[in-house]
Amino acid sequence: MDTSAIWPVIVASIAAFVIGAIWYSPLLFGKEWMTLIGSTDKDIAEAKAKGMAKSYIAQLIATVITFTVMAFAISEVGAYSARDGAFVGLIAWVGFVVPGAMSSMLWEKRSLKFVLITSICALVSWIIGGSIIGGWY
């Protein structure tokens, strides 16, 4: 993986942020997710008032790390098309997100609905991110 690979990682990370923003908005699953974590509109307003920049920056760093590793994997397996990159994203999701989601249900007692909301958002992000990275090469 060469240094020019940073651009698809950045674009994939931005795409994941947009997906997450839409996914967790009231338009899709935001209200249900808030209910499942025991949060209210007031809690969100208070968090916004305190400033959420640190949380967004931390999440952005984590997302860039995820897609950097994915770019490395895509490069190493020679997945140089959007379709192949999407497949790598799918396989990575199955191998890394699904087991964590199962653990969350078993040990943290998270509901299936919560796990589906969070893990399917990751699935969409990882497939699209993988597609962006694979297609970029």
Helices and strands as residue ranges (DSSP letters): G 3-5, H 6-23, H 30-37, H 41-50, H 53-77, H 82-92, I 93-97, H 98-107, H 112-136
